[in-house]
Amino acid sequence: MKEKDGSFFVTLKDHPGLELHLFTHGGYPEVLAFSPSHVRPDVWLLIYYAGSAGTSNMAVIYDAYVIDVRNSRVLGNAPWKIDGYPSYGFSQPVWLWEYDKIIISGIDSQGKIIQLPKSLEGSDE
């Protein structure tokens, strides 16, 4: 990981041209996992600690990047999990996986859709 002007970046070992900006909510980010999704072998998740927010009641925030490893490109990013405030009425991110998209809801009323690449050529998927 490298820091530049207060921002943090990570380059993936097998994808040297793909540099990810790890957004933070306070503190230093930390990569926790980089692994294939449970739906598609060509779609991987990079999950990272994105810091803490709040004053007297801290929320610990984890974000995730969705990466098309076949084409070495970022498909999107969204909150993965939020710890620290179950009694404050906030909901957890909900990731609904479909073969061609991910629908993320629960953080705000707008939600987010991350479009996935077309299936692998020649595969049964």
C-alpha positions as CSV (number, residue, x, y, z in Angstrom):
1,M,0.0,0.0,0.0
2,K,1.2,3.5,-0.7
3,E,0.1,6.8,0.6
4,K,0.0,10.0,-1.6
5,D,-1.3,13.3,-0.3
6,G,-3.4,11.7,2.4
7,S,-4.9,9.1,0.1
8,F,-4.2,5.4,0.1
9,F,-3.6,3.2,-3.0
10,V,-3.0,-0.5,-3.4
11,T,-1.8,-2.4,-6.5
12,L,-2.8,-6.0,-7.0
13,K,0.1,-8.4,-7.5
14,D,-1.3,-10.2,-10.5
15,H,-2.7,-7.0,-12.0
16,P,0.1,-4.4,-11.8
17,G,-1.8,-1.9,-14.0
18,L,-4.8,-1.9,-11.7
19,E,-4.4,0.6,-8.8
20,L,-7.2,0.9,-6.3
21,H,-7.9,4.0,-4.3
22,L,-8.8,2.8,-0.8
23,F,-11.3,5.4,0.5
24,T,-11.3,6.0,4.2
25,H,-13.6,7.3,6.9
26,G,-10.8,8.1,9.2
27,G,-7.6,6.1,10.0
28,Y,-5.5,3.9,7.8
29,P,-7.1,1.3,5.5
30,E,-6.2,-2.3,5.7
31,V,-6.8,-5.0,3.0
32,L,-8.5,-7.9,4.7
33,A,-9.3,-10.3,1.7
34,F,-8.9,-10.6,-2.0
35,S,-10.8,-13.7,-3.2
36,P,-13.2,-14.9,-5.9
37,S,-16.9,-14.3,-5.4
38,H,-19.2,-17.2,-4.7
39,V,-21.1,-16.5,-7.9
40,R,-18.5,-16.0,-10.6
41,P,-14.9,-17.2,-10.9
42,D,-13.9,-14.1,-12.9
43,V,-15.4,-11.6,-10.4
44,W,-13.3,-11.1,-7.2
45,L,-13.8,-9.0,-4.1
46,L,-11.2,-6.9,-2.4
47,I,-12.5,-6.3,1.1
48,Y,-10.8,-3.7,3.3
49,Y,-11.1,-1.9,6.6
50,A,-12.1,1.7,5.6
51,G,-11.8,3.3,9.0
52,S,-14.2,4.5,11.7
53,A,-16.7,7.4,11.8
54,G,-18.5,9.1,14.6
55,T,-17.7,10.8,17.9
56,S,-19.0,9.1,21.0
57,N,-20.6,6.1,19.1
58,M,-18.1,4.9,16.6
59,A,-19.0,2.9,13.5
60,V,-16.3,0.7,12.0
61,I,-16.7,0.6,8.3
62,Y,-15.6,-2.1,5.8
63,D,-15.8,-1.5,2.1
64,A,-15.4,-3.7,-1.0
65,Y,-14.2,-3.4,-4.5
66,V,-15.7,-5.7,-7.2
67,I,-13.0,-6.6,-9.7
68,D,-13.2,-8.3,-13.1
69,V,-9.9,-10.2,-12.9
70,R,-10.2,-11.5,-16.4
71,N,-10.0,-8.0,-17.8
72,S,-8.2,-6.4,-14.9
73,R,-10.8,-3.7,-14.3
74,V,-12.8,-2.3,-11.4
75,L,-16.5,-2.8,-11.7
76,G,-17.5,-0.8,-8.7
77,N,-17.2,-0.4,-4.9
78,A,-19.6,-0.2,-2.0
79,P,-19.9,-0.6,1.7
80,W,-19.4,-4.3,2.8
81,K,-20.2,-4.2,6.5
82,I,-20.6,-1.7,9.3
83,D,-19.9,-2.6,12.9
84,G,-20.4,-0.8,16.2
85,Y,-23.9,0.6,16.2
86,P,-26.6,-2.1,16.1
87,S,-28.9,-0.1,18.4
88,Y,-28.9,3.2,16.3
89,G,-31.3,2.1,13.6
90,F,-28.8,1.8,10.7
91,S,-29.1,-1.2,8.4
92,Q,-26.3,-3.3,7.1
93,P,-25.4,-3.4,3.4
94,V,-27.3,-6.2,1.6
95,W,-25.5,-7.7,-1.4
96,L,-27.9,-9.5,-3.7
97,W,-25.9,-11.4,-6.3
98,E,-27.3,-12.2,-9.7
99,Y,-25.3,-13.6,-12.6
100,D,-25.1,-10.3,-14.5
101,K,-25.3,-7.7,-11.6
102,I,-25.0,-7.1,-7.9
103,I,-27.7,-5.0,-6.2
104,I,-26.5,-3.4,-3.0
105,S,-29.0,-1.9,-0.6
106,G,-29.5,-1.1,3.0
107,I,-27.1,1.9,3.4
108,D,-29.3,4.5,1.9
109,S,-32.5,4.7,0.1
110,Q,-30.9,5.0,-3.3
111,G,-29.1,1.6,-3.4
112,K,-26.4,0.7,-5.9
113,I,-26.2,-1.6,-8.9
114,I,-22.8,-3.0,-10.1
115,Q,-23.0,-4.5,-13.6
116,L,-21.0,-7.7,-14.0
117,P,-19.3,-8.6,-17.3
118,K,-20.8,-11.1,-19.7
119,S,-20.2,-14.7,-19.0
120,L,-17.0,-16.4,-19.8
121,E,-16.9,-17.5,-23.4
122,G,-17.0,-21.3,-23.9
123,S,-18.1,-21.9,-20.3
124,D,-21.4,-23.4,-19.1
125,E,-22.1,-20.4,-16.9
